Amino acid sequence: MKAVYFFHPVQKRCPVKKFFNEFTGEKGVRVLIDIRAKILRLLECNGLTSFSKPLRAYGFWEIKQRKTSSILIRILYFRSGNLMVLLHAFEKPDKKKYNSKDMREVEREYKIAEQNRLIFNKNKLYEDFE
């Protein structure tokens, strides 16, 4: 299996790659190193790890990564043949209990990932994960 970034044909960019490029400085680089290690570990283990879980209602998986003590990063991906396709990434507050506004925002992010998955299945456009 190999990891790839979904390439959006209309936006002419890879959403997850763009998200990763926004991390700068020592803390940002440390977060990216942790994310990269998790993705490589997923490839080694064929997707069976404790830090990734399926979102069954959507047909994709979620990798969790802490950015700060109060912010979590979610990276959404799915498998297509021998590819692990990184669809979408976003930050969300780390709360024990979400209110309805928080849930709507998360649902919106999941719907973006779902749209990206449908676009990928139609076009199969991607860039290799470095």
Phi, psi and omega in degrees: 000149178225144180271139178220156173268131171297134177252120181277116186292331180279314180283345179056045179200167175259113184303318182289321178298318177298317178301314180296324182294344180280351179273118181229173179075176184298316180294319179297317179296321179297319178297316180296322177297317178296318179297314179301317180298321179294318179296316178297322178295320177301318180296319179295321186265008181058035175089001183259093178218168180279343184263007178231136180223150178283143170254085190303327181293343185244340180084020173222177185245164183230130171257133180255138176215130178281130174266310175222182180295339182244359182234132175248146174257137175242129176243121184257133182213167172213168179257135176227103185062237179263017181253139168258105188264115178280109189270313191200151176218147179202164176254149174212154178295144177270101181235148175289324183227131180261142173272178185294327178295316178300316181296320178297319180295317178295317178301320179299317179296318178297323179292325175298315179298319179298317177298318178298321179296317179296319178297316180299314181300332179279320188252334181056038179265131179203167171238147180294142174283128182270000000 
